[in-house]
Amino acid sequence: MDIPQKDEILADWHQQIDNRRLWLNPLAHYKYLMRLTDRLLDLGAIDPLERFDMVELANAAFCHFTEETSADWRHPASDYDVYNAGGEQVGSIRGNRYFLSAGMAQPGPMDFFAQIQRADGQSKIVTRSYQPYGELIDRHIFTETGQKLTLVERNRLFAGVARTRLDDPDCYRATVDAALIALEEGNMALYVELWEKENFSIFRRCSICCDRFYLREDCEACDGQGFLEDPECPSKLPLSMRGQPVTKTD
């Protein structure tokens, strides 16, 4: 590979690692960068030492964007059910398509009512007849008619397989501990896989003891576990709606 082409490829790689927007899905982007780095090595575009430096940069970027940056509330690989203020399911979201329930348990992909269109930092919902329906802000849809609808995550696709959030506290604790050991040992590949499992759960780190061993044993907030069930977990209705019945239209 000639030098100008190599310089162009490496410049593109560095642009991708610095692009904050691409890190909205940290796991997917990290794996993409790793595959691309290995491909460049196979093609002879980089040598093993350059690959080592690139992997170190990708590792640092992954840690930064997962710890310091908050992603959009709605995940592009997740499906959502949509509920009205009374706790009744009125629709669902798959990808960028919004479906009305209308008595259909699983509407076909072309039976969508509206689409989510993102522009200028806003997520507008527009019907198939190009009429404005509302706007998606965080986990809520604010319709043109004044309704406030709420999203509840149903599942998320990982490598083509739909999974629900980890909800076993013992398994979560073991995952967190194993991830920490992997990070300390520099096993970034294992750490990323465990981070995925830890992040896709109904739990969050205790904000009082921060899961620090010397503090969590006496922490009353989490009862010594170092973590709590997330009160705003995407797979459950918000606390303000928990007392209301949840019904699905099948």
SVG drawing of the C-alpha trace seen along z (x, -y; Angstrom):
<svg xmlns="http://www.w3.org/2000/svg" viewBox="-58 -22 64 37">
<polyline fill="none" stroke="black" stroke-width="0.4" points="0.0,0.0 1.5,-3.4 2.1,-6.1 -0.6,-8.6 -3.3,-5.9 -2.1,-4.7 -2.2,-8.3 -5.7,-8.8 -6.9,-5.6 -5.3,-6.4 -6.7,-9.9 -10.2,-8.5 -9.7,-6.1 -8.7,-8.9 -11.7,-11.0 -13.9,-8.1 -12.4,-7.7 -12.9,-11.4 -16.5,-11.5 -18.7,-11.9 -21.8,-11.0 -20.5,-7.6 -19.9,-6.7 -23.7,-7.0 -23.5,-3.2 -20.1,-2.6 -20.1,1.2 -20.9,1.3 -18.4,-1.5 -15.6,0.0 -16.0,3.4 -16.1,1.7 -12.8,-0.1 -11.2,3.1 -12.3,5.0 -11.0,2.1 -7.7,2.0 -7.2,5.8 -8.1,5.4 -5.5,2.7 -2.9,4.9 -3.9,7.8 -3.6,5.5 -0.2,4.3 -1.4,0.7 -0.1,0.7 2.5,2.7 2.0,4.4 3.4,1.4 1.0,-1.0 -1.8,1.5 -0.9,1.5 -1.1,-2.3 -4.4,-2.4 -5.9,0.2 -4.7,-1.8 -6.4,-4.9 -9.6,-2.9 -9.6,-1.5 -9.1,-5.0 -11.9,-6.4 -14.3,-3.6 -13.7,-4.2 -14.1,-7.9 -17.4,-7.8 -18.9,-5.1 -18.0,-6.9 -18.2,-10.5 -20.8,-10.9 -24.5,-10.1 -26.0,-8.6 -29.5,-9.4 -32.2,-7.8 -33.6,-5.8 -31.2,-3.1 -31.3,-2.4 -31.2,1.4 -34.1,1.5 -37.8,2.0 -40.2,0.1 -43.9,0.3 -45.7,-3.0 -48.1,-3.8 -50.6,-6.6 -51.0,-8.5 -53.5,-5.8 -50.9,-3.0 -52.5,-1.5 -50.3,-0.4 -51.2,-2.4 -48.4,-1.7 -44.8,-0.5 -41.6,-1.6 -39.3,0.5 -36.3,-1.3 -37.5,-4.6 -41.1,-3.4 -44.0,-4.1 -46.9,-1.6 -50.3,-2.0 -51.7,0.9 -55.1,1.0 -55.7,4.5 -52.6,5.9 -50.1,7.8 -47.3,7.7 -48.0,5.4 -46.0,6.0 -43.0,3.8 -45.0,1.9 -48.0,1.3 -46.3,-1.6 -48.3,-4.7 -45.5,-7.2 -41.7,-7.6 -39.2,-9.3 -37.2,-11.9 -34.2,-13.4 -33.0,-16.9 -31.4,-19.9 -31.2,-17.9 -34.9,-17.2 -36.8,-13.9 -40.0,-14.7 -42.7,-12.1 -44.3,-12.4 -47.2,-10.3 -47.2,-8.4 -49.3,-11.2 -46.6,-13.7 -48.6,-15.2 -46.9,-16.2 -47.8,-13.7 -45.5,-14.9 -42.0,-15.0 -39.9,-12.4 -38.0,-13.9 -36.0,-11.4 -38.5,-8.6 -41.7,-10.6 -43.7,-11.4 -45.5,-14.8 -48.2,-14.7 -49.7,-17.6 -53.0,-17.0 -51.4,-17.5 -50.9,-13.8 -47.8,-12.7 -46.9,-9.1 -44.2,-7.0 -41.7,-4.5 -40.9,-1.2 -38.1,0.9 -39.2,4.4 -35.9,5.9 -32.6,5.0 -30.9,6.8 -27.4,8.1 -25.8,9.7 -29.3,10.3 -30.6,11.9 -33.3,10.1 -32.4,9.9 -34.1,8.4 -32.2,6.7 -30.2,8.6 -32.4,8.7 -30.6,11.2 -28.7,9.4 -26.1,12.2 -25.3,12.4 -25.0,8.7 -22.6,8.6 -20.5,11.3 -20.5,9.4 -19.3,6.2 -16.5,7.9 -15.3,9.8 -15.4,6.6 -13.2,4.8 -10.7,7.7 -10.6,7.7 -9.9,4.0 -7.2,4.2 -5.5,7.1 -5.7,5.1 -8.0,7.7 -10.0,5.0 -11.8,7.5 -13.3,9.3 -14.0,6.0 -16.0,4.7 -18.1,7.9 -18.8,7.7 -19.4,4.0 -22.2,4.7 -23.9,7.2 -23.4,4.8 -24.8,1.8 -27.8,3.7 -29.4,4.5 -32.1,3.1 -29.5,2.0 -27.2,-1.0 -24.3,-1.7 -25.2,-3.1 -24.7,-6.8 -23.9,-6.9 -21.1,-4.4 -20.2,-4.3 -19.7,-0.5 -16.4,-1.1 -15.6,1.9 -14.6,-0.1 -17.9,-2.1 -20.5,0.3 -20.4,2.8 -22.0,0.2 -24.1,-1.5 -27.7,-1.6 -28.9,-2.9 -27.9,0.3 -27.8,2.6 -24.2,3.4 -24.7,4.5 -23.0,1.6 -25.8,1.2 -29.6,0.5 -32.4,1.2 -32.6,-1.8 -35.9,-3.6 -35.9,-5.0 -35.0,-1.7 -36.0,-1.9 -37.7,1.5 -40.2,0.3 -42.7,-2.5 -41.5,-5.6 -42.0,-5.8 -44.8,-8.3 -46.8,-5.7 -46.0,-2.6 -49.2,-2.7 -51.3,-2.7 -52.5,0.5 -50.5,1.6 -52.5,3.2 -51.5,4.3 -53.8,4.5 -53.3,7.8"/>
</svg>
